[in-house]
Amino acid sequence: MAVKRSPHGFTLIELIVVVLLISLSTALVIGVNFRQSDSVRLNAAARELQAFLQLARSRAIFLKQNNRCFYQSSSRQISADLASHPFVLPQSVELIVNTVEGGGMNDTEAKQPFLLYYADGSAAGPKISLVNAGKRIAVTIDPLLGFVSMEPASLKDGAGSEQ
């Protein structure tokens, strides 16, 4: 008498195919997220810088005092006269500050102010950019109102050319 086998369970080939499909889809998801991490890091740094500069403006208005913002390149910190805590840039993000004359700040100017918020909320300062992995975000500060805005820009435009 022949033993009849019922098809319960999976064959080895079916299991290998399923494991292969799961591995490929996981690799695709991780690869896409890894490539986007630089962009995410740059956008997060831009939002944090925007919040820091808006706080510096608010403190200048509230305390009725001018508020200078500094960039210390050695420690990668942005600080302000009236701020209690500095903003630290992530390691992969670079801050580019173009002076009025068109040149960038160098390491010897570590304690020179790059932005000034007046007590009425207006501002004076150069063009600022954040750069990471070939992407650049231009930071625009309205001189009359002191509002901070961010917009993506190409590295060939203005402040991004000074690396």
C-alpha positions as a Markdown table, in Angstrom:
| # | Residue | x | y | z |
|---|---|---|---|---|
| 1 | Met | 0.0 | 0.0 | 0.0 |
| 2 | Ala | 1.4 | 3.4 | -1.0 |
| 3 | Val | 1.6 | 6.1 | 1.6 |
| 4 | Lys | -0.3 | 9.3 | 0.5 |
| 5 | Arg | 1.4 | 12.5 | 1.5 |
| 6 | Ser | -0.7 | 15.6 | 2.0 |
| 7 | Pro | 0.9 | 19.0 | 1.0 |
| 8 | His | 1.2 | 20.5 | 4.5 |
| 9 | Gly | 3.9 | 23.1 | 5.1 |
| 10 | Phe | 6.4 | 24.8 | 2.7 |
| 11 | Thr | 9.2 | 23.4 | 0.6 |
| 12 | Leu | 12.8 | 24.6 | 1.0 |
| 13 | Ile | 12.7 | 26.5 | -2.3 |
| 14 | Glu | 9.6 | 28.4 | -1.2 |
| 15 | Leu | 11.2 | 29.4 | 2.1 |
| 16 | Ile | 14.4 | 30.5 | 0.3 |
| 17 | Val | 12.3 | 32.7 | -2.2 |
| 18 | Val | 10.4 | 34.3 | 0.7 |
| 19 | Val | 13.6 | 35.1 | 2.7 |
| 20 | Leu | 15.2 | 36.5 | -0.5 |
| 21 | Leu | 12.3 | 38.8 | -1.1 |
| 22 | Ile | 12.3 | 40.0 | 2.5 |
| 23 | Ser | 16.0 | 40.7 | 2.3 |
| 24 | Leu | 15.7 | 42.6 | -0.9 |
| 25 | Ser | 12.9 | 44.8 | 0.3 |
| 26 | Thr | 14.7 | 45.5 | 3.6 |
| 27 | Ala | 17.9 | 46.5 | 1.7 |
| 28 | Leu | 15.9 | 48.9 | -0.5 |
| 29 | Val | 14.3 | 50.6 | 2.5 |
| 30 | Ile | 17.5 | 50.9 | 4.4 |
| 31 | Gly | 19.4 | 52.2 | 1.3 |
| 32 | Val | 16.8 | 54.9 | 0.6 |
| 33 | Asn | 16.7 | 56.0 | 4.2 |
| 34 | Phe | 20.6 | 56.1 | 4.3 |
| 35 | Arg | 20.8 | 58.3 | 1.2 |
| 36 | Gln | 18.1 | 60.6 | 2.7 |
| 37 | Ser | 19.8 | 60.9 | 6.1 |
| 38 | Asp | 22.1 | 63.7 | 4.9 |
| 39 | Ser | 19.1 | 65.7 | 3.6 |
| 40 | Val | 17.2 | 65.1 | 6.8 |
| 41 | Arg | 20.1 | 66.2 | 8.9 |
| 42 | Leu | 20.5 | 69.4 | 6.8 |
| 43 | Asn | 16.8 | 70.2 | 7.1 |
| 44 | Ala | 16.8 | 69.6 | 10.8 |
| 45 | Ala | 19.8 | 71.8 | 11.3 |
| 46 | Ala | 18.1 | 74.5 | 9.2 |
| 47 | Arg | 15.0 | 74.4 | 11.3 |
| 48 | Glu | 17.0 | 74.5 | 14.6 |
| 49 | Leu | 19.0 | 77.5 | 13.3 |
| 50 | Gln | 15.8 | 79.2 | 12.3 |
| 51 | Ala | 14.4 | 78.7 | 15.8 |
| 52 | Phe | 17.6 | 79.9 | 17.4 |
| 53 | Leu | 17.7 | 83.1 | 15.4 |
| 54 | Gln | 14.0 | 83.8 | 16.0 |
| 55 | Leu | 14.6 | 83.4 | 19.7 |
| 56 | Ala | 17.5 | 85.8 | 19.5 |
| 57 | Arg | 15.2 | 88.3 | 17.7 |
| 58 | Ser | 12.5 | 87.8 | 20.3 |
| 59 | Arg | 14.9 | 88.3 | 23.2 |
| 60 | Ala | 16.2 | 91.5 | 21.6 |
| 61 | Ile | 12.7 | 92.9 | 21.4 |
| 62 | Phe | 11.6 | 91.7 | 24.8 |
| 63 | Leu | 14.7 | 93.0 | 26.7 |
| 64 | Lys | 14.9 | 96.2 | 24.5 |
| 65 | Gln | 18.6 | 95.5 | 23.8 |
| 66 | Asn | 20.6 | 94.8 | 20.7 |
| 67 | Asn | 21.5 | 91.1 | 20.4 |
| 68 | Arg | 24.6 | 90.0 | 18.5 |
| 69 | Cys | 24.9 | 86.5 | 17.2 |
| 70 | Phe | 28.4 | 84.8 | 16.9 |
| 71 | Tyr | 29.7 | 81.8 | 15.1 |
| 72 | Gln | 32.7 | 80.0 | 16.7 |
| 73 | Ser | 34.0 | 77.8 | 13.9 |
| 74 | Ser | 36.3 | 75.8 | 16.2 |
| 75 | Ser | 33.4 | 74.6 | 18.4 |
| 76 | Arg | 30.8 | 74.8 | 15.6 |
| 77 | Gln | 28.6 | 76.8 | 18.0 |
| 78 | Ile | 26.3 | 79.7 | 17.2 |
| 79 | Ser | 25.7 | 81.9 | 20.3 |
| 80 | Ala | 24.0 | 85.2 | 21.1 |
| 81 | Asp | 24.6 | 87.8 | 23.7 |
| 82 | Leu | 21.1 | 87.4 | 25.2 |
| 83 | Ala | 20.8 | 83.6 | 24.7 |
| 84 | Ser | 21.4 | 81.2 | 27.6 |
| 85 | His | 22.4 | 78.2 | 25.4 |
| 86 | Pro | 24.3 | 78.1 | 22.1 |
| 87 | Phe | 23.2 | 76.2 | 19.0 |
| 88 | Val | 25.7 | 73.5 | 18.0 |
| 89 | Leu | 25.8 | 72.5 | 14.3 |
| 90 | Pro | 25.8 | 68.7 | 13.5 |
| 91 | Gln | 29.3 | 67.4 | 12.4 |
| 92 | Ser | 28.3 | 67.0 | 8.7 |
| 93 | Val | 26.7 | 70.4 | 8.3 |
| 94 | Glu | 28.8 | 73.5 | 7.5 |
| 95 | Leu | 27.7 | 77.1 | 8.1 |
| 96 | Ile | 28.9 | 79.5 | 5.4 |
| 97 | Val | 28.8 | 83.2 | 6.3 |
| 98 | Asn | 29.4 | 85.7 | 3.5 |
| 99 | Thr | 30.4 | 89.2 | 4.7 |
| 100 | Val | 29.2 | 92.4 | 3.0 |
| 101 | Glu | 32.4 | 92.6 | 1.0 |
| 102 | Gly | 31.7 | 89.2 | -0.6 |
| 103 | Gly | 34.3 | 87.1 | 1.3 |
| 104 | Gly | 33.6 | 84.5 | 3.9 |
| 105 | Met | 34.5 | 84.4 | 7.5 |
| 106 | Asn | 37.6 | 82.4 | 8.3 |
| 107 | Asp | 38.8 | 80.6 | 11.5 |
| 108 | Thr | 40.7 | 83.6 | 12.8 |
| 109 | Glu | 37.4 | 85.5 | 13.1 |
| 110 | Ala | 35.9 | 83.0 | 15.6 |
| 111 | Lys | 34.4 | 85.5 | 17.9 |
| 112 | Gln | 33.3 | 88.1 | 15.4 |
| 113 | Pro | 29.5 | 88.7 | 15.3 |
| 114 | Phe | 27.9 | 87.8 | 12.0 |
| 115 | Leu | 24.3 | 89.0 | 12.8 |
| 116 | Leu | 22.9 | 91.8 | 14.8 |
| 117 | Tyr | 19.2 | 92.0 | 16.0 |
| 118 | Tyr | 18.2 | 95.5 | 17.1 |
| 119 | Ala | 15.9 | 96.2 | 19.9 |
| 120 | Asp | 13.1 | 97.0 | 17.4 |
| 121 | Gly | 13.3 | 93.6 | 15.8 |
| 122 | Ser | 15.2 | 94.6 | 12.7 |
| 123 | Ala | 18.4 | 92.9 | 11.7 |
| 124 | Ala | 21.7 | 93.5 | 10.0 |
| 125 | Gly | 23.9 | 90.7 | 8.7 |
| 126 | Pro | 25.3 | 88.9 | 5.7 |
| 127 | Lys | 24.1 | 86.0 | 3.6 |
| 128 | Ile | 24.1 | 82.7 | 5.5 |
| 129 | Ser | 24.0 | 79.1 | 4.1 |
| 130 | Leu | 24.0 | 75.6 | 5.5 |
| 131 | Val | 25.7 | 73.0 | 3.4 |
| 132 | Asn | 25.8 | 69.2 | 3.6 |
| 133 | Ala | 26.6 | 66.5 | 1.1 |
| 134 | Gly | 26.2 | 68.7 | -2.0 |
| 135 | Lys | 22.9 | 70.4 | -0.8 |
| 136 | Arg | 22.6 | 73.9 | 0.4 |
| 137 | Ile | 19.9 | 75.8 | 2.2 |
| 138 | Ala | 20.0 | 79.6 | 2.0 |
| 139 | Val | 19.1 | 81.4 | 5.2 |
| 140 | Thr | 17.5 | 84.8 | 4.5 |
| 141 | Ile | 17.0 | 87.4 | 7.3 |
| 142 | Asp | 14.7 | 90.2 | 6.5 |
| 143 | Pro | 16.6 | 93.4 | 7.4 |
| 144 | Leu | 13.4 | 95.4 | 8.2 |
| 145 | Leu | 11.4 | 92.8 | 10.2 |
| 146 | Gly | 14.2 | 90.4 | 11.2 |
| 147 | Phe | 12.2 | 87.4 | 10.1 |
| 148 | Val | 14.2 | 84.3 | 9.2 |
| 149 | Ser | 13.3 | 82.2 | 6.2 |
| 150 | Met | 14.9 | 79.1 | 4.6 |
| 151 | Glu | 15.0 | 78.0 | 1.0 |
| 152 | Pro | 16.9 | 75.3 | -0.8 |
| 153 | Ala | 19.4 | 76.7 | -3.3 |
| 154 | Ser | 22.1 | 75.3 | -5.6 |
| 155 | Leu | 25.7 | 75.3 | -4.6 |
| 156 | Lys | 26.5 | 77.6 | -7.5 |
| 157 | Asp | 24.4 | 80.5 | -6.1 |
| 158 | Gly | 25.9 | 83.2 | -4.0 |
| 159 | Ala | 26.9 | 82.1 | -0.5 |
| 160 | Gly | 27.3 | 78.4 | -1.5 |
| 161 | Ser | 30.3 | 79.1 | -3.6 |
| 162 | Glu | 32.6 | 79.9 | -0.7 |
| 163 | Gln | 33.6 | 76.5 | 0.7 |
